Amino acid sequence: MESDRGKALPWLEELSVAPVVDQGFFLWRGVTQKDGAQPVFVGRLLDQAEPWAATGEQRPPLEDFIPSVVARLAPTAPPAAWLRQIHGADVAEAQAGFCGAGDALVAVAEGAASPAVVTADCVPVLLALELGGTDEPAAEDTGLAEPVLGAAHAGWRGLVAGVLPRVVDRLRESSATHRRLRAWVGPTIGPCCYEVDEEVAQQVIDSTPEGARASVSHRPKLKPHLDLPAVAAHQLHAAGVEEVTVLRTCTRCHPQQLWSYRGHGPRAGRNLAFIYSADAGAGRASTGQADIGRASTGPEAEESA
């Protein structure tokens, strides 16, 4: 379902879509052209089946959790790449496995890795720089037929620090022949639930394009509320992303489907977002698809957001 805001801004599509259950996980998959990028947003296991959550044990380490879930949901995709997320703006090159500290990954080499980030209220953003345009050279002439892929983790600190413009710049720098840039914003704590101090709200306002100033709302006798997905969408568009799809699903309002740091507390698990080439992932098994965008034609620091 598209919101009025999405209708007013032709580059923005906002959707409210129920997840499907695939391999036991609540998840949302993007709709892309046959050989395009495949964004995937993964929530909790069905029926809160995580045994560690019930027994009080430590949640699985990310070096076990991330590659196993990516392989389970996209068995023919390149192996996962992930970071120790630090709520900053550092961008790293995605290579299979652990890629150090930072908050965004770009897969420069074709088929090298599937960039992945984890969140528990912050904004997961998946990006694809694709071939496009009427004057575009044929894919076989460029040597890069697959899209260049990226993933970013953006809480309010990362948004203020500029992680999204930085990852967009890295994507643009990676290929002179890929021209169409798309982004998907996944489940995030919504403006209904995200209350912050005045100082935080002002920092976000100061770092945000003019069109997103309304993303900070003030309510009588309450602290400001932030619309993180809207801030992310406007920053992406201002940085040059031609098409942004926002999945309007609040993590705190859906505790059975998604982990929320503010909802579940410090012992919350992590939601996963990853992206891979649909061509590389051809043949994967799936029990269904929750569409999060129209098809195009042309280890982590504790979550505090």
VOKE-548729 format. One record per residue (C-alpha): x, y, z. Coordinates in steps of 0.1 Angstrom, whole numbers, plus 5000, padded with zeros to 4 digits. Layout:
<atoms>
+------+------+------+
!    x !    y !    z !
+------+------+------+
!    X !    Y !    Z !
...
+------+------+------+
</atoms>
This chain:
<atoms>
+------+------+------+
!    x !    y !    z !
+------+------+------+
! 5000 ! 5000 ! 5000 !
! 5015 ! 5033 ! 4989 !
! 5012 ! 5064 ! 5012 !
! 5002 ! 5099 ! 5001 !
! 5038 ! 5110 ! 5006 !
! 5050 ! 5084 ! 4981 !
! 5024 ! 5097 ! 4956 !
! 5036 ! 5133 ! 4961 !
! 5073 ! 5124 ! 4956 !
! 5078 ! 5104 ! 4923 !
! 5112 ! 5090 ! 4935 !
! 5097 ! 5076 ! 4967 !
! 5075 ! 5045 ! 4972 !
! 5063 ! 5037 ! 5007 !
! 5047 ! 5003 ! 5014 !
! 5030 ! 4985 ! 5042 !
! 5035 ! 4949 ! 5034 !
! 5030 ! 4918 ! 5056 !
! 5059 ! 4894 ! 5057 !
! 5060 ! 4858 ! 5045 !
! 5075 ! 4829 ! 5064 !
! 5105 ! 4814 ! 5045 !
! 5127 ! 4787 ! 5061 !
! 5111 ! 4796 ! 5094 !
! 5118 ! 4833 ! 5093 !
! 5096 ! 4863 ! 5089 !
! 5110 ! 4881 ! 5059 !
! 5104 ! 4906 ! 5031 !
! 5120 ! 4902 ! 4996 !
! 5123 ! 4929 ! 4970 !
! 5108 ! 4928 ! 4936 !
! 5134 ! 4933 ! 4909 !
! 5140 ! 4926 ! 4872 !
! 5152 ! 4891 ! 4865 !
! 5189 ! 4899 ! 4865 !
! 5188 ! 4927 ! 4890 !
! 5195 ! 4930 ! 4927 !
! 5176 ! 4910 ! 4953 !
! 5171 ! 4928 ! 4986 !
! 5161 ! 4907 ! 5016 !
! 5150 ! 4918 ! 5051 !
! 5148 ! 4891 ! 5077 !
! 5131 ! 4893 ! 5111 !
! 5125 ! 4867 ! 5139 !
! 5119 ! 4830 ! 5136 !
! 5083 ! 4819 ! 5136 !
! 5067 ! 4814 ! 5170 !
! 5097 ! 4830 ! 5188 !
! 5115 ! 4798 ! 5182 !
! 5149 ! 4811 ! 5192 !
! 5158 ! 4788 ! 5221 !
! 5184 ! 4812 ! 5235 !
! 5158 ! 4839 ! 5239 !
! 5137 ! 4817 ! 5262 !
! 5165 ! 4803 ! 5283 !
! 5184 ! 4835 ! 5289 !
! 5215 ! 4823 ! 5271 !
! 5236 ! 4846 ! 5249 !
! 5223 ! 4852 ! 5214 !
! 5243 ! 4835 ! 5187 !
! 5275 ! 4853 ! 5176 !
! 5271 ! 4873 ! 5144 !
! 5299 ! 4853 ! 5127 !
! 5276 ! 4822 ! 5131 !
! 5242 ! 4839 ! 5126 !
! 5248 ! 4860 ! 5095 !
! 5264 ! 4835 ! 5071 !
! 5241 ! 4807 ! 5081 !
! 5210 ! 4827 ! 5076 !
! 5221 ! 4841 ! 5042 !
! 5231 ! 4806 ! 5031 !
! 5198 ! 4792 ! 5043 !
! 5176 ! 4818 ! 5025 !
! 5197 ! 4823 ! 4994 !
! 5218 ! 4791 ! 4989 !
! 5232 ! 4801 ! 4955 !
! 5241 ! 4836 ! 4965 !
! 5277 ! 4847 ! 4972 !
! 5288 ! 4843 ! 5008 !
! 5278 ! 4870 ! 5033 !
! 5300 ! 4899 ! 5042 !
! 5295 ! 4918 ! 5075 !
! 5310 ! 4943 ! 5099 !
! 5313 ! 4952 ! 5135 !
! 5289 ! 4981 ! 5134 !
! 5299 ! 5012 ! 5153 !
! 5272 ! 5038 ! 5146 !
! 5295 ! 5058 ! 5124 !
! 5300 ! 5065 ! 5087 !
! 5329 ! 5043 ! 5076 !
! 5324 ! 5023 ! 5044 !
! 5343 ! 4991 ! 5037 !
! 5347 ! 4969 ! 5006 !
! 5326 ! 4937 ! 5009 !
! 5345 ! 4905 ! 5009 !
! 5333 ! 4871 ! 5021 !
! 5333 ! 4870 ! 5059 !
! 5341 ! 4896 ! 5085 !
! 5352 ! 4930 ! 5070 !
! 5362 ! 4949 ! 5101 !
! 5346 ! 4979 ! 5118 !
! 5322 ! 5002 ! 5100 !
! 5286 ! 5008 ! 5091 !
! 5284 ! 5002 ! 5053 !
! 5296 ! 4978 ! 5027 !
! 5301 ! 4980 ! 4990 !
! 5306 ! 4948 ! 4969 !
! 5329 ! 4961 ! 4941 !
! 5339 ! 4928 ! 4925 !
! 5311 ! 4908 ! 4908 !
! 5300 ! 4878 ! 4929 !
! 5325 ! 4885 ! 4957 !
! 5301 ! 4887 ! 4985 !
! 5265 ! 4895 ! 4996 !
! 5267 ! 4927 ! 5018 !
! 5248 ! 4923 ! 5051 !
! 5239 ! 4945 ! 5081 !
! 5221 ! 4938 ! 5113 !
! 5197 ! 4961 ! 5132 !
! 5173 ! 4961 ! 5161 !
! 5156 ! 4995 ! 5156 !
! 5181 ! 5014 ! 5134 !
! 5176 ! 5018 ! 5096 !
! 5188 ! 4990 ! 5073 !
! 5194 ! 5002 ! 5038 !
! 5202 ! 4980 ! 5008 !
! 5214 ! 4996 ! 4975 !
! 5220 ! 4986 ! 4939 !
! 5238 ! 5005 ! 4912 !
! 5225 ! 4990 ! 4880 !
! 5230 ! 4993 ! 4843 !
! 5204 ! 5017 ! 4828 !
! 5197 ! 5045 ! 4804 !
! 5191 ! 5045 ! 4766 !
! 5227 ! 5053 ! 4759 !
! 5241 ! 5025 ! 4782 !
! 5267 ! 5002 ! 4767 !
! 5257 ! 4966 ! 4763 !
! 5264 ! 4945 ! 4794 !
! 5288 ! 4923 ! 4776 !
! 5309 ! 4953 ! 4766 !
! 5312 ! 4968 ! 4801 !
! 5325 ! 4936 ! 4817 !
! 5301 ! 4943 ! 4846 !
! 5267 ! 4927 ! 4839 !
! 5256 ! 4924 ! 4875 !
! 5246 ! 4954 ! 4897 !
! 5271 ! 4969 ! 4922 !
! 5256 ! 4962 ! 4956 !
! 5257 ! 4980 ! 4990 !
! 5243 ! 4977 ! 5025 !
! 5243 ! 5003 ! 5053 !
! 5234 ! 5004 ! 5090 !
! 5221 ! 5039 ! 5100 !
! 5209 ! 5049 ! 5134 !
! 5204 ! 5086 ! 5142 !
! 5242 ! 5089 ! 5148 !
! 5250 ! 5073 ! 5114 !
! 5224 ! 5096 ! 5097 !
! 5240 ! 5126 ! 5113 !
! 5275 ! 5114 ! 5105 !
! 5266 ! 5109 ! 5068 !
! 5269 ! 5072 ! 5063 !
! 5243 ! 5072 ! 5035 !
! 5258 ! 5099 ! 5013 !
! 5292 ! 5082 ! 5018 !
! 5280 ! 5047 ! 5007 !
! 5262 ! 5063 ! 4977 !
! 5295 ! 5080 ! 4967 !
! 5314 ! 5048 ! 4970 !
! 5289 ! 5030 ! 4948 !
! 5290 ! 5058 ! 4922 !
! 5329 ! 5057 ! 4922 !
! 5329 ! 5019 ! 4917 !
! 5316 ! 5019 ! 4881 !
! 5314 ! 5044 ! 4853 !
! 5289 ! 5023 ! 4833 !
! 5263 ! 5016 ! 4860 !
! 5240 ! 5046 ! 4862 !
! 5206 ! 5037 ! 4878 !
! 5209 ! 5037 ! 4916 !
! 5181 ! 5022 ! 4937 !
! 5177 ! 5018 ! 4975 !
! 5154 ! 4998 ! 4998 !
! 5148 ! 5010 ! 5034 !
! 5138 ! 4981 ! 5057 !
! 5119 ! 4977 ! 5090 !
! 5129 ! 5004 ! 5114 !
! 5115 ! 5018 ! 5146 !
! 5088 ! 5042 ! 5135 !
! 5078 ! 5078 ! 5144 !
! 5051 ! 5063 ! 5165 !
! 5076 ! 5049 ! 5189 !
! 5109 ! 5067 ! 5185 !
! 5111 ! 5094 ! 5211 !
! 5144 ! 5114 ! 5215 !
! 5159 ! 5143 ! 5233 !
! 5157 ! 5178 ! 5218 !
! 5195 ! 5178 ! 5212 !
! 5193 ! 5146 ! 5192 !
! 5163 ! 5160 ! 5172 !
! 5182 ! 5192 ! 5164 !
! 5213 ! 5172 ! 5152 !
! 5191 ! 5152 ! 5128 !
! 5174 ! 5184 ! 5115 !
! 5208 ! 5201 ! 5109 !
! 5220 ! 5171 ! 5089 !
! 5189 ! 5165 ! 5069 !
! 5178 ! 5179 ! 5035 !
! 5151 ! 5205 ! 5035 !
! 5124 ! 5181 ! 5024 !
! 5128 ! 5159 ! 5055 !
! 5126 ! 5186 ! 5082 !
! 5090 ! 5174 ! 5089 !
! 5105 ! 5140 ! 5099 !
! 5109 ! 5155 ! 5134 !
! 5076 ! 5159 ! 5151 !
! 5068 ! 5177 ! 5183 !
! 5038 ! 5167 ! 5204 !
! 5024 ! 5184 ! 5235 !
! 5041 ! 5173 ! 5267 !
! 5063 ! 5148 ! 5249 !
! 5098 ! 5147 ! 5236 !
! 5104 ! 5150 ! 5199 !
! 5096 ! 5119 ! 5178 !
! 5119 ! 5110 ! 5148 !
! 5108 ! 5094 ! 5115 !
! 5141 ! 5077 ! 5108 !
! 5129 ! 5060 ! 5075 !
! 5119 ! 5094 ! 5061 !
! 5152 ! 5110 ! 5071 !
! 5170 ! 5081 ! 5054 !
! 5149 ! 5083 ! 5022 !
! 5155 ! 5120 ! 5018 !
! 5192 ! 5117 ! 5025 !
! 5194 ! 5089 ! 4999 !
! 5176 ! 5110 ! 4973 !
! 5196 ! 5141 ! 4980 !
! 5228 ! 5120 ! 4975 !
! 5216 ! 5109 ! 4940 !
! 5195 ! 5078 ! 4945 !
! 5168 ! 5078 ! 4917 !
! 5144 ! 5054 ! 4933 !
! 5138 ! 5047 ! 4970 !
! 5114 ! 5021 ! 4984 !
! 5106 ! 5023 ! 5021 !
! 5091 ! 4994 ! 5040 !
! 5069 ! 5010 ! 5066 !
! 5070 ! 4984 ! 5093 !
! 5078 ! 4995 ! 5129 !
! 5101 ! 4971 ! 5147 !
! 5087 ! 4980 ! 5181 !
! 5051 ! 4976 ! 5170 !
! 5057 ! 4941 ! 5156 !
! 5075 ! 4922 ! 5185 !
! 5065 ! 4888 ! 5172 !
! 5080 ! 4894 ! 5138 !
! 5110 ! 4917 ! 5144 !
! 5135 ! 4924 ! 5171 !
! 5135 ! 4958 ! 5187 !
! 5161 ! 4971 ! 5212 !
! 5136 ! 4995 ! 5227 !
! 5109 ! 4969 ! 5228 !
! 5128 ! 4937 ! 5239 !
! 5156 ! 4954 ! 5258 !
! 5194 ! 4948 ! 5258 !
! 5190 ! 4911 ! 5252 !
! 5172 ! 4916 ! 5219 !
! 5183 ! 4896 ! 5189 !
! 5191 ! 4912 ! 5156 !
! 5172 ! 4915 ! 5123 !
! 5192 ! 4909 ! 5092 !
! 5193 ! 4927 ! 5059 !
! 5213 ! 4915 ! 5029 !
! 5214 ! 4919 ! 4991 !
! 5227 ! 4898 ! 4963 !
! 5224 ! 4895 ! 4925 !
! 5192 ! 4878 ! 4915 !
! 5211 ! 4861 ! 4887 !
! 5237 ! 4848 ! 4911 !
! 5208 ! 4836 ! 4934 !
! 5188 ! 4819 ! 4907 !
! 5174 ! 4786 ! 4917 !
! 5170 ! 4793 ! 4954 !
! 5141 ! 4776 ! 4972 !
! 5114 ! 4799 ! 4987 !
! 5080 ! 4793 ! 5003 !
! 5067 ! 4827 ! 4992 !
! 5075 ! 4864 ! 4986 !
! 5065 ! 4896 ! 5003 !
! 5069 ! 4923 ! 4976 !
! 5087 ! 4954 ! 4988 !
! 5090 ! 4974 ! 4956 !
! 5080 ! 4976 ! 4920 !
! 5102 ! 4958 ! 4895 !
! 5126 ! 4981 ! 4877 !
! 5126 ! 4981 ! 4839 !
! 5154 ! 5000 ! 4827 !
! 5299 ! 4914 ! 5148 !
! 5277 ! 4949 ! 5159 !
! 5279 ! 4975 ! 5187 !
! 5248 ! 4975 ! 5209 !
! 5218 ! 4990 ! 5192 !
! 5209 ! 5024 ! 5208 !
! 5186 ! 5038 ! 5182 !
+------+------+------+
</atoms>
